[in-house]
Amino acid sequence: MGVIMPYGVAIREAIASNDLAKMEAIAEQTKQIVKGQGDMHVALLELLEAIESLRKKK
C-alpha cells in the first residue's frame, strides 16, 4: 500500500473505502505521527497567540 500522509482527506478516504486493512494502516500511521509530534498543538496555539499579538501592535 505504501505510506499515505494521514491528513483529513486521506483518513476520510480510508473510511469510505470500507477496506479494513487500509483503515488499520492509516490509523496506525496517524497514531505514530501524532505521537511523534508531541505538543505540536500547544506550540501552534502559542504561535497563533504571538501572531495575534503582533497584529494588534500594527
All heavy atoms as TSV, in Angstrom:
chain	resi	resn	atom	element	x	y	z
A	1	MET	N	N	0.820	-1.187	0.000
A	1	MET	CA	C	0.000	0.000	0.000
A	1	MET	C	C	0.866	1.253	0.000
A	1	MET	O	O	0.511	2.242	-0.589
A	1	MET	CB	C	-0.940	-0.009	1.202
A	1	MET	CG	C	-1.813	1.220	1.285
A	1	MET	SD	S	-3.092	1.043	2.503
A	1	MET	CE	C	-2.517	2.203	3.704
A	2	GLY	N	N	1.995	1.260	0.680
A	2	GLY	CA	C	2.832	2.438	0.740
A	2	GLY	C	C	2.363	3.407	1.805
A	2	GLY	O	O	1.295	3.258	2.373
A	3	VAL	N	N	3.168	4.419	2.042
A	3	VAL	CA	C	2.852	5.414	3.060
A	3	VAL	C	C	1.935	6.474	2.462
A	3	VAL	O	O	2.198	6.998	1.388
A	3	VAL	CB	C	4.130	6.070	3.613
A	3	VAL	CG1	C	3.794	7.203	4.554
A	3	VAL	CG2	C	5.002	5.030	4.289
A	4	ILE	N	N	0.849	6.757	3.153
A	4	ILE	CA	C	-0.072	7.818	2.776
A	4	ILE	C	C	-0.103	8.789	3.938
A	4	ILE	O	O	-0.340	8.386	5.071
A	4	ILE	CB	C	-1.501	7.269	2.539
A	4	ILE	CG1	C	-1.494	6.271	1.394
A	4	ILE	CG2	C	-2.469	8.406	2.259
A	4	ILE	CD1	C	-2.814	5.552	1.201
A	5	MET	N	N	0.188	10.053	3.672
A	5	MET	CA	C	0.154	11.029	4.750
A	5	MET	C	C	-1.275	11.139	5.271
A	5	MET	O	O	-2.184	11.453	4.513
A	5	MET	CB	C	0.655	12.395	4.276
A	5	MET	CG	C	2.158	12.444	4.109
A	5	MET	SD	S	3.097	11.929	5.568
A	5	MET	CE	C	2.695	13.198	6.734
A	6	PRO	N	N	-1.468	10.843	6.530
A	6	PRO	CA	C	-2.829	10.785	7.086
A	6	PRO	C	C	-3.374	12.142	7.500
A	6	PRO	O	O	-3.400	12.491	8.656
A	6	PRO	CB	C	-2.666	9.856	8.284
A	6	PRO	CG	C	-1.261	10.059	8.707
A	6	PRO	CD	C	-0.484	10.356	7.452
A	7	TYR	N	N	-3.755	12.918	6.531
A	7	TYR	CA	C	-4.458	14.149	6.829
A	7	TYR	C	C	-5.947	13.855	6.690
A	7	TYR	O	O	-6.334	12.724	6.369
A	7	TYR	CB	C	-3.996	15.285	5.909
A	7	TYR	CG	C	-4.108	14.955	4.442
A	7	TYR	CD1	C	-5.209	15.378	3.705
A	7	TYR	CD2	C	-3.126	14.215	3.790
A	7	TYR	CE1	C	-5.325	15.076	2.366
A	7	TYR	CE2	C	-3.247	13.903	2.457
A	7	TYR	CZ	C	-4.348	14.328	1.742
A	7	TYR	OH	O	-4.458	14.015	0.421
A	8	GLY	N	N	-6.774	14.822	6.930
A	8	GLY	CA	C	-8.219	14.592	6.958
A	8	GLY	C	C	-8.765	13.869	5.747
A	8	GLY	O	O	-9.541	12.921	5.860
A	9	VAL	N	N	-8.351	14.293	4.552
A	9	VAL	CA	C	-8.882	13.680	3.332
A	9	VAL	C	C	-8.479	12.214	3.245
A	9	VAL	O	O	-9.309	11.346	2.933
A	9	VAL	CB	C	-8.413	14.465	2.080
A	9	VAL	CG1	C	-8.814	13.742	0.810
A	9	VAL	CG2	C	-8.978	15.874	2.090
A	10	ALA	N	N	-7.209	11.909	3.502
A	10	ALA	CA	C	-6.744	10.520	3.415
A	10	ALA	C	C	-7.463	9.638	4.424
A	10	ALA	O	O	-7.821	8.494	4.119
A	10	ALA	CB	C	-5.229	10.453	3.640
A	11	ILE	N	N	-7.684	10.167	5.617
A	11	ILE	CA	C	-8.392	9.397	6.640
A	11	ILE	C	C	-9.830	9.150	6.208
A	11	ILE	O	O	-10.342	8.025	6.302
A	11	ILE	CB	C	-8.327	10.121	8.001
A	11	ILE	CG1	C	-6.885	10.092	8.524
A	11	ILE	CG2	C	-9.299	9.491	9.001
A	11	ILE	CD1	C	-6.639	10.969	9.736
A	12	ARG	N	N	-10.484	10.179	5.687
A	12	ARG	CA	C	-11.880	10.016	5.241
A	12	ARG	C	C	-11.980	9.089	4.044
A	12	ARG	O	O	-12.930	8.326	3.922
A	12	ARG	CB	C	-12.495	11.378	4.962
A	12	ARG	CG	C	-12.758	12.120	6.260
A	12	ARG	CD	C	-13.398	13.479	6.051
A	12	ARG	NE	N	-13.564	14.150	7.327
A	12	ARG	CZ	C	-12.667	14.952	7.875
A	12	ARG	NH1	N	-11.515	15.180	7.269
A	12	ARG	NH2	N	-12.897	15.525	9.039
A	13	GLU	N	N	-10.997	9.122	3.144
A	13	GLU	CA	C	-10.986	8.206	2.005
A	13	GLU	C	C	-10.825	6.766	2.482
A	13	GLU	O	O	-11.446	5.858	1.932
A	13	GLU	CB	C	-9.869	8.565	1.026
A	13	GLU	CG	C	-10.175	9.791	0.197
A	13	GLU	CD	C	-9.034	10.191	-0.722
A	13	GLU	OE1	O	-7.955	9.560	-0.689
A	13	GLU	OE2	O	-9.222	11.169	-1.477
A	14	ALA	N	N	-9.996	6.557	3.498
A	14	ALA	CA	C	-9.830	5.210	4.056
A	14	ALA	C	C	-11.144	4.722	4.645
A	14	ALA	O	O	-11.533	3.563	4.441
A	14	ALA	CB	C	-8.726	5.198	5.113
A	15	ILE	N	N	-11.850	5.605	5.345
A	15	ILE	CA	C	-13.149	5.238	5.919
A	15	ILE	C	C	-14.119	4.872	4.801
A	15	ILE	O	O	-14.793	3.835	4.863
A	15	ILE	CB	C	-13.714	6.386	6.779
A	15	ILE	CG1	C	-12.839	6.605	8.017
A	15	ILE	CG2	C	-15.168	6.107	7.179
A	15	ILE	CD1	C	-13.117	7.900	8.760
A	16	ALA	N	N	-14.170	5.716	3.778
A	16	ALA	CA	C	-15.106	5.488	2.674
A	16	ALA	C	C	-14.773	4.230	1.885
A	16	ALA	O	O	-15.669	3.610	1.293
A	16	ALA	CB	C	-15.113	6.698	1.746
A	17	SER	N	N	-13.508	3.821	1.888
A	17	SER	CA	C	-13.101	2.642	1.118
A	17	SER	C	C	-13.700	1.362	1.676
A	17	SER	O	O	-13.819	0.372	0.975
A	17	SER	CB	C	-11.575	2.510	1.110
A	17	SER	OG	O	-11.104	2.019	2.372
A	18	ASN	N	N	-14.034	1.411	2.959
A	18	ASN	CA	C	-14.572	0.218	3.638
A	18	ASN	C	C	-13.586	-0.949	3.580
A	18	ASN	O	O	-13.966	-2.101	3.672
A	18	ASN	CB	C	-15.928	-0.173	3.044
A	18	ASN	CG	C	-16.836	-0.778	4.086
A	18	ASN	OD1	O	-16.740	-0.469	5.261
A	18	ASN	ND2	N	-17.735	-1.648	3.656
A	19	ASP	N	N	-12.302	-0.601	3.418
A	19	ASP	CA	C	-11.220	-1.584	3.344
A	19	ASP	C	C	-10.549	-1.626	4.717
A	19	ASP	O	O	-9.810	-0.704	5.083
A	19	ASP	CB	C	-10.236	-1.157	2.258
A	19	ASP	CG	C	-9.038	-2.076	2.107
A	19	ASP	OD1	O	-8.656	-2.763	3.080
A	19	ASP	OD2	O	-8.462	-2.097	1.012
A	20	LEU	N	N	-10.828	-2.688	5.474
A	20	LEU	CA	C	-10.339	-2.772	6.848
A	20	LEU	C	C	-8.826	-2.645	6.928
A	20	LEU	O	O	-8.300	-1.913	7.772
A	20	LEU	CB	C	-10.810	-4.082	7.499
A	20	LEU	CG	C	-10.379	-4.299	8.943
A	20	LEU	CD1	C	-10.874	-3.176	9.841
A	20	LEU	CD2	C	-10.875	-5.650	9.438
A	21	ALA	N	N	-8.105	-3.327	6.042
A	21	ALA	CA	C	-6.641	-3.275	6.079
A	21	ALA	C	C	-6.138	-1.849	5.838
A	21	ALA	O	O	-5.226	-1.381	6.514
A	21	ALA	CB	C	-6.046	-4.230	5.051
A	22	LYS	N	N	-6.739	-1.162	4.884
A	22	LYS	CA	C	-6.355	0.221	4.589
A	22	LYS	C	C	-6.668	1.119	5.786
A	22	LYS	O	O	-5.851	1.961	6.167
A	22	LYS	CB	C	-7.098	0.721	3.352
A	22	LYS	CG	C	-6.733	2.119	2.929
A	22	LYS	CD	C	-7.437	2.482	1.628
A	22	LYS	CE	C	-7.035	3.851	1.152
A	22	LYS	NZ	N	-7.659	4.172	-0.142
A	23	MET	N	N	-7.831	0.934	6.374
A	23	MET	CA	C	-8.231	1.741	7.531
A	23	MET	C	C	-7.274	1.523	8.693
A	23	MET	O	O	-6.854	2.475	9.357
A	23	MET	CB	C	-9.667	1.401	7.931
A	23	MET	CG	C	-10.682	1.825	6.876
A	23	MET	SD	S	-12.309	1.095	7.103
A	23	MET	CE	C	-12.871	1.946	8.558
A	24	GLU	N	N	-6.919	0.269	8.950
A	24	GLU	CA	C	-5.999	-0.036	10.053
A	24	GLU	C	C	-4.618	0.566	9.793
A	24	GLU	O	O	-3.986	1.090	10.709
A	24	GLU	CB	C	-5.904	-1.542	10.259
A	24	GLU	CG	C	-7.171	-2.140	10.825
A	24	GLU	CD	C	-7.159	-3.652	10.883
A	24	GLU	OE1	O	-6.434	-4.303	10.100
A	24	GLU	OE2	O	-7.909	-4.194	11.713
A	25	ALA	N	N	-4.156	0.504	8.534
A	25	ALA	CA	C	-2.841	1.046	8.193
A	25	ALA	C	C	-2.815	2.564	8.394
A	25	ALA	O	O	-1.869	3.098	8.979
A	25	ALA	CB	C	-2.478	0.692	6.747
A	26	ILE	N	N	-3.845	3.247	7.924
A	26	ILE	CA	C	-3.916	4.705	8.096
A	26	ILE	C	C	-3.996	5.057	9.577
A	26	ILE	O	O	-3.357	6.000	10.041
A	26	ILE	CB	C	-5.129	5.284	7.339
A	26	ILE	CG1	C	-4.918	5.190	5.828
A	26	ILE	CG2	C	-5.420	6.720	7.758
A	26	ILE	CD1	C	-3.898	6.145	5.274
A	27	ALA	N	N	-4.777	4.296	10.338
A	27	ALA	CA	C	-4.904	4.560	11.775
A	27	ALA	C	C	-3.548	4.417	12.466
A	27	ALA	O	O	-3.175	5.258	13.297
A	27	ALA	CB	C	-5.931	3.623	12.406
A	28	GLU	N	N	-2.809	3.380	12.126
A	28	GLU	CA	C	-1.504	3.160	12.756
A	28	GLU	C	C	-0.528	4.263	12.371
A	28	GLU	O	O	0.199	4.791	13.225
A	28	GLU	CB	C	-0.938	1.796	12.367
A	28	GLU	CG	C	0.324	1.428	13.119
A	28	GLU	CD	C	0.159	1.454	14.638
A	28	GLU	OE1	O	-0.903	1.073	15.161
A	28	GLU	OE2	O	1.120	1.878	15.316
A	29	GLN	N	N	-0.504	4.633	11.093
A	29	GLN	CA	C	0.377	5.718	10.649
A	29	GLN	C	C	0.032	7.016	11.374
A	29	GLN	O	O	0.918	7.746	11.808
A	29	GLN	CB	C	0.248	5.924	9.145
A	29	GLN	CG	C	0.836	4.808	8.322
A	29	GLN	CD	C	0.558	4.993	6.834
A	29	GLN	OE1	O	0.266	6.088	6.368
A	29	GLN	NE2	N	0.636	3.910	6.092
A	30	THR	N	N	-1.252	7.289	11.491
A	30	THR	CA	C	-1.699	8.513	12.144
A	30	THR	C	C	-1.299	8.525	13.607
A	30	THR	O	O	-0.808	9.534	14.120
A	30	THR	CB	C	-3.222	8.686	11.997
A	30	THR	OG1	O	-3.550	8.684	10.603
A	30	THR	CG2	C	-3.700	9.983	12.631
A	31	LYS	N	N	-1.478	7.399	14.290
A	31	LYS	CA	C	-1.085	7.325	15.706
A	31	LYS	C	C	0.401	7.611	15.873
A	31	LYS	O	O	0.800	8.326	16.792
A	31	LYS	CB	C	-1.432	5.960	16.292
A	31	LYS	CG	C	-2.909	5.772	16.570
A	31	LYS	CD	C	-3.167	4.539	17.396
A	31	LYS	CE	C	-3.270	3.324	16.513
A	31	LYS	NZ	N	-3.629	2.088	17.240
A	32	GLN	N	N	1.230	7.055	14.984
A	32	GLN	CA	C	2.667	7.259	15.082
A	32	GLN	C	C	3.041	8.718	14.820
A	32	GLN	O	O	3.899	9.280	15.505
A	32	GLN	CB	C	3.407	6.332	14.109
A	32	GLN	CG	C	3.290	4.872	14.469
A	32	GLN	CD	C	3.758	4.576	15.879
A	32	GLN	OE1	O	4.808	5.028	16.316
A	32	GLN	NE2	N	2.968	3.813	16.620
A	33	ILE	N	N	2.390	9.332	13.862
A	33	ILE	CA	C	2.674	10.737	13.559
A	33	ILE	C	C	2.246	11.624	14.713
A	33	ILE	O	O	2.990	12.510	15.144
A	33	ILE	CB	C	2.001	11.158	12.242
A	33	ILE	CG1	C	2.724	10.481	11.072
A	33	ILE	CG2	C	1.997	12.671	12.077
A	33	ILE	CD1	C	2.026	10.620	9.749
A	34	VAL	N	N	1.055	11.401	15.234
A	34	VAL	CA	C	0.556	12.202	16.356
A	34	VAL	C	C	1.477	12.034	17.563
A	34	VAL	O	O	1.845	13.004	18.222
A	34	VAL	CB	C	-0.905	11.819	16.695
A	34	VAL	CG1	C	-1.343	12.434	18.013
A	34	VAL	CG2	C	-1.834	12.244	15.569
A	35	LYS	N	N	1.877	10.802	17.828
A	35	LYS	CA	C	2.776	10.534	18.952
A	35	LYS	C	C	4.109	11.260	18.770
A	35	LYS	O	O	4.654	11.815	19.721
A	35	LYS	CB	C	3.014	9.019	19.061
A	35	LYS	CG	C	3.884	8.592	20.200
A	35	LYS	CD	C	4.020	7.076	20.209
A	35	LYS	CE	C	4.955	6.622	21.305
A	35	LYS	NZ	N	5.141	5.151	21.293
A	36	GLY	N	N	4.606	11.281	17.550
A	36	GLY	CA	C	5.886	11.910	17.268
A	36	GLY	C	C	5.845	13.431	17.314
A	36	GLY	O	O	6.887	14.076	17.418
A	37	GLN	N	N	4.658	14.005	17.242
A	37	GLN	CA	C	4.537	15.456	17.231
A	37	GLN	C	C	4.583	16.068	18.614
A	37	GLN	O	O	4.747	17.276	18.746
A	37	GLN	CB	C	3.244	15.879	16.527
A	37	GLN	CG	C	3.195	15.521	15.073
A	37	GLN	CD	C	4.345	16.116	14.274
A	37	GLN	OE1	O	4.683	17.274	14.421
A	37	GLN	NE2	N	4.951	15.312	13.426
A	38	GLY	N	N	4.429	15.244	19.619
A	38	GLY	CA	C	4.490	15.761	20.986
A	38	GLY	C	C	3.440	16.815	21.233
A	38	GLY	O	O	2.260	16.592	21.008
A	39	ASP	N	N	3.879	17.978	21.625
A	39	ASP	CA	C	2.947	19.047	21.985
A	39	ASP	C	C	2.761	20.041	20.841
A	39	ASP	O	O	2.613	21.238	21.067
A	39	ASP	CB	C	3.417	19.756	23.242
A	39	ASP	CG	C	4.698	20.549	23.042
A	39	ASP	OD1	O	5.382	20.325	22.013
A	39	ASP	OD2	O	5.012	21.389	23.888
A	40	MET	N	N	2.753	19.561	19.613
A	40	MET	CA	C	2.628	20.457	18.477
A	40	MET	C	C	1.374	21.324	18.570
A	40	MET	O	O	1.410	22.507	18.237
A	40	MET	CB	C	2.607	19.687	17.158
A	40	MET	CG	C	2.600	20.619	15.947
A	40	MET	SD	S	2.832	19.798	14.382
A	40	MET	CE	C	1.264	18.994	14.173
A	41	HIS	N	N	0.284	20.779	19.074
A	41	HIS	CA	C	-0.946	21.568	19.174
A	41	HIS	C	C	-0.763	22.738	20.142
A	41	HIS	O	O	-1.262	23.825	19.905
A	41	HIS	CB	C	-2.130	20.693	19.575
A	41	HIS	CG	C	-2.007	20.076	20.937
A	41	HIS	ND1	N	-1.175	19.027	21.203
A	41	HIS	CD2	C	-2.606	20.399	22.094
A	41	HIS	CE1	C	-1.261	18.723	22.489
A	41	HIS	NE2	N	-2.124	19.533	23.051
A	42	VAL	N	N	0.004	22.524	21.215
A	42	VAL	CA	C	0.276	23.611	22.164
A	42	VAL	C	C	1.174	24.658	21.500
A	42	VAL	O	O	0.937	25.860	21.624
A	42	VAL	CB	C	0.925	23.069	23.454
A	42	VAL	CG1	C	1.341	24.205	24.372
A	42	VAL	CG2	C	-0.028	22.120	24.164
A	43	ALA	N	N	2.181	24.201	20.774
A	43	ALA	CA	C	3.076	25.126	20.079
A	43	ALA	C	C	2.297	25.938	19.046
A	43	ALA	O	O	2.540	27.142	18.889
A	43	ALA	CB	C	4.215	24.357	19.414
A	44	LEU	N	N	1.356	25.307	18.349
A	44	LEU	CA	C	0.547	26.029	17.376
A	44	LEU	C	C	-0.285	27.111	18.052
A	44	LEU	O	O	-0.364	28.238	17.560
A	44	LEU	CB	C	-0.366	25.066	16.609
A	44	LEU	CG	C	-1.356	25.726	15.644
A	44	LEU	CD1	C	-0.640	26.566	14.590
A	44	LEU	CD2	C	-2.254	24.685	15.012
A	45	LEU	N	N	-0.883	26.793	19.187
A	45	LEU	CA	C	-1.658	27.799	19.916
A	45	LEU	C	C	-0.777	28.974	20.328
A	45	LEU	O	O	-1.180	30.134	20.219
A	45	LEU	CB	C	-2.333	27.179	21.140
A	45	LEU	CG	C	-3.455	26.183	20.844
A	45	LEU	CD1	C	-3.954	25.541	22.140
A	45	LEU	CD2	C	-4.599	26.855	20.104
A	46	GLU	N	N	0.441	28.683	20.780
A	46	GLU	CA	C	1.372	29.742	21.156
A	46	GLU	C	C	1.731	30.594	19.943
A	46	GLU	O	O	1.814	31.826	20.031
A	46	GLU	CB	C	2.632	29.146	21.778
A	46	GLU	CG	C	2.384	28.515	23.126
A	46	GLU	CD	C	3.583	27.740	23.660
A	46	GLU	OE1	O	4.626	27.666	22.967
A	46	GLU	OE2	O	3.474	27.206	24.771
A	47	LEU	N	N	1.945	29.956	18.796
A	47	LEU	CA	C	2.254	30.673	17.569
A	47	LEU	C	C	1.097	31.584	17.168
A	47	LEU	O	O	1.307	32.752	16.821
A	47	LEU	CB	C	2.565	29.679	16.445
A	47	LEU	CG	C	2.780	30.264	15.046
A	47	LEU	CD1	C	3.961	31.223	15.029
A	47	LEU	CD2	C	2.952	29.146	14.045
A	48	LEU	N	N	-0.113	31.067	17.220
A	48	LEU	CA	C	-1.284	31.865	16.865
A	48	LEU	C	C	-1.455	33.053	17.806
A	48	LEU	O	O	-1.818	34.153	17.369
A	48	LEU	CB	C	-2.543	30.992	16.850
A	48	LEU	CG	C	-2.576	29.924	15.750
A	48	LEU	CD1	C	-3.764	29.001	15.943
A	48	LEU	CD2	C	-2.568	30.546	14.367
A	49	GLU	N	N	-1.179	32.856	19.081
A	49	GLU	CA	C	-1.244	33.959	20.041
A	49	GLU	C	C	-0.186	35.016	19.726
A	49	GLU	O	O	-0.459	36.219	19.804
A	49	GLU	CB	C	-1.050	33.440	21.466
A	49	GLU	CG	C	-2.231	32.651	21.986
A	49	GLU	CD	C	-1.954	32.013	23.349
A	49	GLU	OE1	O	-0.876	32.250	23.932
A	49	GLU	OE2	O	-2.824	31.264	23.806
A	50	ALA	N	N	1.017	34.593	19.357
A	50	ALA	CA	C	2.087	35.533	19.017
A	50	ALA	C	C	1.723	36.321	17.761
A	50	ALA	O	O	1.965	37.530	17.682
A	50	ALA	CB	C	3.406	34.790	18.819
A	51	ILE	N	N	1.127	35.650	16.787
A	51	ILE	CA	C	0.688	36.321	15.562
A	51	ILE	C	C	-0.365	37.371	15.898
A	51	ILE	O	O	-0.293	38.512	15.437
A	51	ILE	CB	C	0.144	35.296	14.547
A	51	ILE	CG1	C	1.289	34.437	13.997
A	51	ILE	CG2	C	-0.615	35.997	13.417
A	51	ILE	CD1	C	0.833	33.235	13.196
A	52	GLU	N	N	-1.342	36.973	16.692
A	52	GLU	CA	C	-2.409	37.905	17.070
A	52	GLU	C	C	-1.845	39.107	17.828
A	52	GLU	O	O	-2.256	40.246	17.600
A	52	GLU	CB	C	-3.466	37.194	17.910
A	52	GLU	CG	C	-4.677	38.040	18.234
A	52	GLU	CD	C	-5.444	38.487	16.998
A	52	GLU	OE1	O	-5.399	37.781	15.969
A	52	GLU	OE2	O	-6.096	39.547	17.070
A	53	SER	N	N	-0.892	38.883	18.695
A	53	SER	CA	C	-0.277	39.952	19.456
A	53	SER	C	C	0.428	40.940	18.528
A	53	SER	O	O	0.311	42.153	18.686
A	53	SER	CB	C	0.713	39.368	20.466
A	53	SER	OG	O	1.371	40.384	21.164
A	54	LEU	N	N	1.156	40.421	17.552
A	54	LEU	CA	C	1.835	41.299	16.602
A	54	LEU	C	C	0.850	42.054	15.726
A	54	LEU	O	O	1.058	43.226	15.413
A	54	LEU	CB	C	2.803	40.488	15.723
A	54	LEU	CG	C	4.070	40.013	16.427
A	54	LEU	CD1	C	4.867	39.104	15.497
A	54	LEU	CD2	C	4.911	41.197	16.874
A	55	ARG	N	N	-0.238	41.411	15.338
A	55	ARG	CA	C	-1.250	42.086	14.523
A	55	ARG	C	C	-1.882	43.253	15.296
A	55	ARG	O	O	-2.173	44.291	14.709
A	55	ARG	CB	C	-2.340	41.106	14.105
A	55	ARG	CG	C	-1.912	40.187	12.993
A	55	ARG	CD	C	-3.048	39.295	12.570
A	55	ARG	NE	N	-2.648	38.456	11.455
A	55	ARG	CZ	C	-3.232	37.331	11.130
A	55	ARG	NH1	N	-4.276	36.913	11.816
A	55	ARG	NH2	N	-2.808	36.628	10.102
A	56	LYS	N	N	-2.074	43.077	16.587
A	56	LYS	CA	C	-2.687	44.136	17.401
A	56	LYS	C	C	-1.758	45.342	17.523
A	56	LYS	O	O	-2.220	46.457	17.708
A	56	LYS	CB	C	-3.049	43.602	18.779
A	56	LYS	CG	C	-4.242	42.668	18.755
A	56	LYS	CD	C	-4.560	42.159	20.142
A	56	LYS	CE	C	-5.763	41.226	20.116
A	56	LYS	NZ	N	-6.070	40.700	21.444
A	57	LYS	N	N	-0.448	45.116	17.453
A	57	LYS	CA	C	0.528	46.197	17.591
A	57	LYS	C	C	0.602	47.066	16.339
A	57	LYS	O	O	1.082	48.186	16.401
A	57	LYS	CB	C	1.917	45.634	17.891
A	57	LYS	CG	C	2.015	45.060	19.294
A	57	LYS	CD	C	3.408	44.520	19.545
A	57	LYS	CE	C	3.489	43.939	20.952
A	57	LYS	NZ	N	4.820	43.421	21.246
A	58	LYS	N	N	0.136	46.558	15.219
A	58	LYS	CA	C	0.222	47.315	13.957
A	58	LYS	C	C	-0.934	48.233	13.785
A	58	LYS	O	O	-1.989	48.130	14.191
A	58	LYS	CB	C	0.296	46.345	12.779
A	58	LYS	CG	C	1.628	45.635	12.724
A	58	LYS	CD	C	1.728	44.780	11.480
A	58	LYS	CE	C	3.108	44.141	11.425
A	58	LYS	NZ	N	3.336	43.451	10.185
